Amino acid sequence: MTSEIENLLKERRFGVISRMLYEDPELVNELMGFLDTTDSETQVGILSVLGRHGFDHPEQVYPHVEAIMQILDKNSALKSDVACALGNLVFNSENKSSEVMPMLKKLFHDEDSFLRQDAAAAIGNIGFNFPELVQDEIEGLKAMLDSNDEDERETGAQALGKIGINSPEVVKDSFPKLVKVLEHAKEASCGGIISAFGALGYHYPEMVREQIPRLVGYLHSSNPVAVKNAVMALGIIGMTQPDLIEPAIPELSKLAKDPDREIRLNAMVAISKNVPGE
């Protein structure tokens, strides 16, 4: 089977390899064997595969976290790719997140803007579950909101948004700036910010009152991720303040019949608080 993996790597058929890992997790070990012996382009592909697989099955990739970090000692050009992979696969483990945070902190303060953004995204992922591990980088993420670079602003807002989902008090004072970034953010990259609006609205409903029409607008988005996050955010806000989301009820009622199961269920939960007698 190793020879098959090797041939697929030569052909750059990373999607096929990714599917194979889901069918046979033992192939993760074999794939790791090529990470240290192949060219940079193939290493990037392997790291991407490991990041995606680790997001769904982190326990299968955890044993290789140290080896993935050591790749940087031999090929510093892979800093961004390593940061992305680690951010995807360690965020459910406090121990593994603790292991990689020193490296991510260093990358977050690099002079390269793209590298800082990749490190910030990984820090946001970790901060979602373990805000205490990223506490020292919160001010740096907030500083990104004032960047002259649009991508940096979006990345900082997205990372803070993810952290704010479970720790809204951390981003409460940055809410005005998050609103400003969201006004110009690409729909494909605003999910974390929208979700944070839901968390903030649950704890501080008056803070988000004026943003309800914006969230309702995302219900009409052509981007399914934006729709899902808007439905969830409105549902969370409606748990404590059902009156706030009344303008969204007509559209949420339609989405309660959506073919997408996640959208449908979240919409049903959101409108349940506005049903008489519920």
N, C-alpha and C positions, 0 to 999 in steps of 0.2 A: 504493500500500500504506500510505503514511503516513496517509491519510484513514481507512483501516480501523482502524489503531491508535488514532487519535484518537477514533473512534466507540466502540471497545471501552473506552477509558479513561473516557469519559463515562458508559458503562453499568456501570462498575466490574467489568468481566469480566476480572479479572487472571489467572484460571486459563487462559482462552483465550489471552491474550497470552503467558503462560509457555510454553504448548505451541508457539506460533508461533515463539518464539525457538529452540527445539530444531530446528525444521524449517528455519528460515532465520536463521542467526546474524547476518546483516547487519542484522536488525531491531533488534539491541541499540543500534546507533548512532542509529536513528530514535527508539527509545524514550527514549534519553538526551536527545534534543532537547526532550522534553516535561517533563523533570524540573524545569527552571528556569522554566517558564512556566505551570504549572497550580496548582490549589489544594492545600492541605496534605493533605487526605484522599487525593487522587490521588497526591501525592508519596509518601505512606506506602506505597501499593500498588505504585508503581513500584520503590521501594527494596526492598520484599519480593521482587518478581519478580527484580530484579537480584541480590539476595543468594542466592536459590535457584539461579538460573542460573549465577552465578559460582562456587558451590560445586562444580558439576559441570564447568563449562567456564570456569575462571578466566581463561584467556588471552584470552577474548573480552570480558571486562569490565575487565581490567587497564588498558587505555588510558584508562578513565574514572574511575579511583580519585581523582585530584586533583579532578575536577569534582564527584564525589560529596561529598568533604570540604568543598568550597567552598559547598555548599548550606547548611551551618550558618551561614555568614556572613550569609545572607539570611533564614533561618528557623531560629532556635535551638530551636524546639519539636520539631524533627526529630532531636535529638541521639541519642535511644535508637534510632530507626530506622536512622540512619546507622551507629551502632556495630554494630548487629546485622548489617547488610548487609556492612560492611567485615570483620567477624570471620569471615563465611562465605566471602568471596571472596579474601582475601589470604593465608590461612594456609599456602598451599603455595609462596609466593614470599618469600624472605628480604628482597629489596629492597623489595617493596611493603609487607611487614609493618613494615619499618623506617620507611617513610614515614608509616604511620598510627599507630604506637605513641605518638608525642608527643601526638596528639589523644586517643587512648584513655586515656593516663595522666591527662590533665587531666580527662576525664569520670569516670574511676575515683575521683577525689577530690572529686567534686561532692557537694553537700549532699543531693541527691535520691537516695533509696535505690534507686528503680527504675532510674535512670540508672547508678548504680554497678554494679548487677547486670548490666545489658546490657553495660557496658564490661568487667566481670569475665569474662563469658562469652566476649567477643571476645578478651580477653587469654589465656584458657585455650586457645582455638583456636590462636592464634599460638604459644603456649608448647609445644603438642604437638610441633611441628616445630623450633621455634627457642627453646629455653628461655633462652638467653643474652639474648634480646631482652626477656624479661619478668622478668629476675632482680630488678630493682628493685621489682617489684610483688608478689613472693612473700609478703613479710611482711604486706602489706595483704590478700592473699587469705586468709592464715592467720588474720588477725584477724577475718575474716568468720565463721569457724567458731565464734566466741564471741558472735556477735550475738544479740540478743534476738528478732530477726526470723527466723522459720523460713525464709522464702524467701531471705534473705541467706545463711543458713547453708548451704542447699542449693546456691545458686549458687557460693559460695566453694568448697565441697567438690567440685562438679562441675568447676570450672575447675582446681583443684589435681589432681583425678583425671586430667584430660586431660594435664596437664603431666607427671604422674607415670608415665604409660604408657611414655614413652620416657626419663624422667629420674626413676626411683624414689627416688634419693638426695635429691632436692629435697623430697619429701613424707614421707620415712621418719619423721621426728620428729612428724609430724601424724597418723600412722596411728590412734592411739587416738581422736582427735577425729573422724576420717573415719568410724570405726566407729560412733561415737555419732550422727553425722548420718544415716548410712545406716539406722539403726534406725527413724528416723521419716520418712525421705525418701519422696517419691512415686515409684512404680515408673517412671513416664514420664520422670523427670528424674534417675535415678540411674545411668545408663549409664557416665558417666565415672568415677564412684567405683568401680563394680564392676570396670571394666577396670583401674583402678589397683591393685586388690587382686591381679589376675593378675600385673601387672608386679612388684609388691612380693613376691608369693609366689615368683616365679621367682628373684629375687635374695636374698630373706630368707624362706625357706619357714616357718621356725618362727614368724615374726611373724604369719602368716595361718592357722596351724593351727586355732585355735579358731573361725575364721570360715568354715571349709569348710561346716558345716551351713547357714549362712546363704546361701552361694552355691548350695548344692544346692536350697534352698528357692526360689530365683529360677528354677530350671529348670521349676517348676510355675506360673510367673507367667502371667497372661492377657495381659501386655504383651510383644509379640514382641521389642521392643528389649531389655528386661531379660533375656529368655531368651538372646538372641544374645550379649549381653555376659557373662552368667554362663557359658555354654558356652565362650566364648573364654578367659575368665579361668581356668576350671578346666583347660582344655587347656594353657595357658601354665604354670600351676603344675605340672601333671603331666609336663611336659617334663623337669624336673629332680628332681621328687619324686612319682613315680607312686603311691606308697603313700598320699600325702596325699589323693588324690582317689578312693580306692577306694569311699567311701560314695556317690559320685556315679555310679559305673559303671552300675548298673541303669537309672537315668533317662537317662544319656547314650546307652546302648545303644538305648533307645526313640527318642531324638531323632536317632539315626543313620539313622532311616528317615523322618524328618520331611519333609513336602513342600517346606518352605522349603530351598532349595539351600544357603544360607549356614549355616543351623543344622545341616543334615545333614552337610556336609563338616567343619565344626569339631568336631562331636560325634565323627565317625569318627576325626579326628586325635587327639582327647582320649583316646579309649578304646584307641587303637593301642598306647600305652605299657603298657597293662595286659593285653595279650594275651600269653599264654605263648609264648615263643620269639621275640617281637618285639624 
